[in-house]
Amino acid sequence: MFGFLFNSALGSILRTPVLSLLAVVTIAVGIGVSIPMMTVFHHMSANPMPTTGHTLFRVSLDSWNAERPFREPNDPPPVLTLQDARNLGEATEPVERAGMYAAQATINPNEPGSRPFKVSARVTESGFFAMFEPRFLAGGGWDVRADAAKEPVAVIGPSLSQRLFGTTESVGSQLVVNGRRLTVVGVLAPWQLTPMFYDMQNPFAEVEELFVPLGLMFELHLVPEFWRSPTTLPAPLSHANFESLFSSGDIVFVQYWVQLPEPASAKSYRDWLDRYVEGQKALGRFPRALNNRLDDVAGWIDYTMKDSRDAGGVAALIVVMLLFYAVCLFNTVNLLLTKFLRSQGRTCVVRALGAAQSDMFLQYIIEVSMLALIGGLLGIALALLGLDAARNLFEHGSAVAASGVASTSGTDGFWRMDIPMAITCVVLALVGGVAAGIYPAWKACRVSPASGLKTI
């Protein structure tokens, strides 16, 4: 019976090609417009480290002032002071840890006459490479001894290596960063993180092209891109007071990550953090109530995304696009109603020959499902075009492009469709298409065979 209904549905599509095509295009347009923003939100909330993300934890300590929280209702700063990062780094556990922050650095090319240019830099520690495990084309990260000795070393990305040295085999070469010569110890392979979870201040950012030791921050005068102070700064930031403000002040700017491989070690480290803060309270610091956070990668993404302006804006756009899809489905209802009522005579003949009303309803639903499936596949193609257009628009209008900072990794980032989102396209098309076809199918099936045959 199903085979007969399927063939009948296919025949109905071929007999009304114009209306069938209009229904397919209407569904496809609704999908093609809705899916790009859903894809971006999908990548923004995804866990880019599904294997080891549960062992990596972001540390937050509430060192803010007593009068108000860092962020309502009672959130601690997402970054630490340099003093606290150093204190945590001197602890005997965990096995791997890294403080870090984002900055902009000026590169002076070796070629005479070449103009200096800016790149995004990550000022960090050796634990960064051990915890996040980026792949290398050549060399590797620096070690703990380089951190302690403040060795003038750097890890660079493949684009920067090609730009400066014409090759990715540049280990041992030297580059000038903010006037200081650094030796390249590693060249990263292209590294795609969506979102860039270790620094959620800008989840759209690409992975940096320059990594330098945290111990060189003052020597290279690498000012953090994000920093806050619970008090009014005594003077504007300058070369003269840069080190004194950031090394001993209450300015928070260091993002701090630790690796805790076992649930028991995570609980132990939480307790240790509480004891650390209690000890600092005895020294007159941390005036607020105990309010530490320890979030793994998935938890950190969820926590930072809930109040993210980027996430909120994308979510609002998704609602608007889904409303547009609903309008498309409403138009699809009218098209299907016209299409089914035009074939009423044939329906009545089949009913008169013994087909049940439920059989005809199922035939219409099969027909709608076929149209919706084709619309979903066409919607994927339109969504890919929309994602490409959105990526180009974002890249040309981004603050990175406007500031002249080199775009680094060359990855598609948020603007690519993966298999789950392609499946979402098809499912959304099928669900929407079938929902749009229920009323027209029900309406067409309610005509009695006798009255319908009189009109033939």
N, C-alpha and C positions, 0 to 999 in steps of 0.2 A: 504493500500500500504506500509506503513512504517513497518508493521509487516512482510510482505513478504521480504522487503529489509533487515530487521534485521536478519531474519532467514537465508537469503542468505549469509549475511556477516559472521554470526556465522559458517555456513557450510564451507565457504571459509577458515576460520581460522583452522577448524578441518582437512580440506583436505591438508593443507600445514603446519603441526605442527612445522617443523624444522625452516622454515623461519619466522613463526609467533613468535616462542620462541626467535629467535635471535633478532627480532625487539623489543620485550618486554624487553629483557635483555639490549639491547643497550640504550633504553630510560631510563631504571631503573638506569643504571650505570651513565649516564649523570646527572640524578636527584640526585642520592646518593652522587655524588662528589660535586655538586653545592650547595646543600641545607645547609650543616653544616655551612659554612661561612656566608650564608645569615641569618641563624638562629642567629648566634652570633651578626651580625650587627643589626638584628631586636631587640634583647634584649638590645643592647647598646643604641639604640635610642628610646626605649620605655619609657613611663612615668610610673614609679613604684607606683605613688600615684595619680591615675586618679580621685579620689573623692575629695581630699583636696589639690592636687598639685597646683591648681590655687590660693590658698590663702597663699602659702608659697613662700617667696621671698629671693633670695640671693642678698646681698648688696655688691657692688664694688665701691670704692672711688679711684679717681686718685691722689694718694699721691706721685707719682714717680717724678724723677727730670725733670727739664725743657729742658734738652738737647735731650732727646729721650723718646719715649713712652715705657711702660713696654713691649708691644708686638705690632708689626706692624699690621695694619697701625696706629691705635691710640687707642689701647685697654688699659684700666686701669688694675692694678693688681687685680687678682681674690680674694685676701686676704687683710686683714686690719692690721694695727699696733695694738698692744695691747692697746695703748693709745686711738685710735679711737674706738676700740671695747668697752672699758670702758665708753667712752663718750656717745656712742650710747645707751649703756645699762642703763645709768642714765636718759635717756629721759622718759617722761611720757607715750609715746606710742612707739610701738604698744603693744598689750596685751601680746603676747608671743615673746620671742627673745632668741637667744643663740649664743654665740661665741664658737668656737671649733677648734681643730686641731688634727692631727694624730701623734702618738708617739709610741715608743717601750718601754715597761716596763719589768723589771726583777721581777719574782715571786720567792719568797723563800718558798718552801713547808714546811708545819708544821712537816712532818714526819722526824725523825732523819736519816741522811745519804742520803736523797733525794737531787738531784742536782738542783740548780736554773735553771729556763728556762725563755725564753722571750715570750711575747705575744704582739699582736697589741693592742694599747690602744687608746681610744678616750677621750681627755681632753676637757670637755664641761661644760655646765651649765644646770640648772634644766629645762629650757625651751625646751631643746632637746627632752625630753620624752613627754612633753605636745604637741609639734608641730608634731613630727613624729609618735607618737602613737604606739610604739612597744608593743607587748604583753608580759606579764610577767607570768612566771610559779609560782613565789613566790615574795611577797613584791612589790616594785615599785621603781620609781625614787626618788631622794632626792628633797627637796623643796627649795624655794628661801632663806629661813633662813639658810639652810646649805651652800648655796653659799656665803651669807654674812659673816657667821661665819667661813668659811673655815673648815667645819667639816671633819674629816678623814673618809669619807664614800666612798663606791664604789658600782656600779652595775656590775654584771658579767654575762657572757653567760653560757648556759647549759653545754657546754663541759668543761669549766674551773671549774665550780662547781663540776662536776662529778670527775674531775681529782684531785681536792684538797680535797674534802670532801666526795666523794663517793655518793652524792645525789644532787638533784636540790633544796632540801628544806634546803638551807644553810643561810637563812636570820638570821642575828645576829652573824654569824661566823666571824672570823677575818682572813685576809690574809696579808702577808708582801709584799709590793710593793716598790721596790727600797730602802729597809731597813726601811720602815715606815709601822706600822700596820694600816690597814683600816678595817672598819666594813662593812660587806655586808648588804645592805638595799634592794636589789632586784636581782632576777635572771631572765634574759630574756628568753622567749621562742625562739626556732629557728626562725631566722628572715632572710628572703630571699629578697634581694634588687638587681634587675638587671635593670639598673646599680645602683651602690651605689651612688645615685645622690648627697647626701650631701657632698661628697668628690670626685670630679671627677678627682683628680690627678691620681687616679688608679681605673678606673671603674670596673676592674676585681677583685678588692679586696673583700674579704668576710667581713661581719659585724664584728666589733671588739668584743673581748671577755671580755674587761675590759673598764669601763667608770668611770672616776674620775672627781671631780670638778676642774674647771679651776683655782680656787683660790689656788690649791695645786701644781700648775705647778713648782714653784720655790723650794718649800719644797721637792718635789719628784724628782726634776731635770729631768723633762720630756722634752727633747729637741724635737722640732718639726721636723718631717720628711721633710717637705717642708718649706723653708723660703728664702726670697730674700731681698737684701738691695740695694737701689739706689746709695749708696756710698760705698767706700771701708771700710771694717770694721777696726777699730783702732787696733785690736789685735785678734789673733785666739780665737775661742770660748773655754771657759774653765769653770770649776766650779766657779772660782773666779769672772768672769765677766758675767756669764750667766744671772743673774737677771738684772743687770744694762743695758745690751745690749737689752734685749727683753722687758723690762718694759718701758724704756724711749727713746729708739732709734727709728730709722725710718725703722726698719726691719718689713716687712709684713709677717704674717704667720697665722693670725686668720681668719678662715672661719666664716662668720656671716650671720645668717638667722633670718628672722622675719616672723610673721604671720599677714596678713592683710586680714580680712574676706570679706571686701567690696571693690568694685572698687573705691569708693570715698576715702576710707582710704588709698588705695595704692597711689592715686594721691596726697593726702595730705602728705603722708610720703616722696614721691619723692621731693615735694617742701621743706619739712623740711630738707632733706639731702642737697639740694642746699644751703639753708640758713646756715646749719652747716658748709659746706665747705667754704662758703664766710666768715664766722666768723673766721675760722682757717687761711684763707688767710691773714686776718688782723693781725694775730699773727705771720706771716712770714712763715707759712707752705703752702703746696699744691701749688707749683709754676706753675703747668700746668693749662691750661684753664679748666673750669668746665666740668667734664666728668664722671659723676656718672652713675651707672647702677643699675637697680632693675629688676631682672629676676625671673619669677615664675619657677616652677620645669621643665615644658616642655621647656620653653625658655632657661633655664640654660643648660639643656642637649644639646639642639641644638647648643647653643653658644660655649660650650666647645668641642663638638664633631667635629665641622667643621674643626678645626686645630689639632685634636688629632692624634698623631702618631699611636695609636692603631686603631682608626677608619679608618685612611687613609690606614693603612696596610691591614685591613680587607676588605675595599672597593676594593683595588687593587687585593686581592685574589679572591674576588667575580667576578671581570672582567675576570680574568684568568679562573676561574671555568666555567663561562658562555661560554667562548670561547671553553672550552673542551666540554660543552654540545652541542654547535653548531657543533663541529666535530662529535659528536655522532649522531646528527640529520642528518648530511650529509651521514653518513653510513646507517642510517635508510632509507633515500631516495633510496639508491641503493638496499637495501634489499626489500623494498616495490615494487620498479620497477620490480625487478626479480620476485617477488611473483605475482604481478598482470598480468604481461605478460605471465606467465605460465598458468594462468587461462583464457587466451584470448578466447580459443575455447568455453568455457561455456558462456562467456560474449556475444560472437557473436550469439550463439543459443538463448539466452534470448532476445537479440536485434531483431533477426529475428522473434521472436514470438510477437513482438510489444512493447517491453520496450524502452522507450526513452533514449537518451544518458545521459540526466540529471538524470534519474533514476539510471543508472549504476554508474554515478559519485557519487551520494548520497550513494549508497551501499558501494562503496570503502571508502568514508569518514566515514561512520558508522563503517566499519571494522577497519579503522585506529584509530578511537576514542576508540573502545573497547580495542585494543592493547595498546594504550597510557594510558588508565585508569588502566589497569593491571600493566603497567610499572610504573605508578605513585605510586601505592600502594606498589609495590616491592621497588621503590625508597625510600619510607618512611622508610622501614626496613633497607635499606642500609645506609640512612642518620643517623638513630639512632645509627648504629654501628660506623659510622664516627664520630659522636658527642662524643660517649663514648671514642673512641680512642684519639680524640683531647683533651678531658678533662684530660685523664690520662697523655698525653704528656705534657700538660700545667702545671699540678700539679707537675709533677716530675721535670720539668725544670724551674719552676718559681723562682723568686728571694726570695719569701717567704720561699719556701722549702729549698733553698740554704742557707739562713741566719739562719735557725733553729727556726724561729718564728712559734709558734703553729698555725696550720690551725684551723680555729675557727668554723664557723657555720655548716660546713658539707653539705651545700646546693649545688645543681647542678649549680646554677647561670646561666651563659650564655649557658651552655652546655645541655640544655634540649629543646625539641621540644614541643611547645604549639599547640593548635588547629589552630590558624591562619597560622602557618608555615606548618602544615600538609595539610591544604587546599591549600596553595601556591604550595606545591609539586604536588598535583593532577592537579591544574590549569596549572602550568608550563608544566607538562607532556602532558596534553590535547592540549594546544596551540602549543607546539613544535611538537607533534605528528601529529596533523592536518596539520600544516604548512608543515611538511615533506611529508605528503601524497598527497598534492594537485597536484604536478607535476606528480607523478606516476599514480594517478587516471585519470588525464587529458590525459596522454599519452595512457593509456589502453583503454579509451573511444573513442579515435579518430579512431581506426581501424574500417573500414566498415564491416557490417555483412557479405556481400558477399565474400570479400577477406578472412575474417577470417574463414568462413565455408569451404573454399577450403583446408585449412590446417588440418582440423579435420580428 
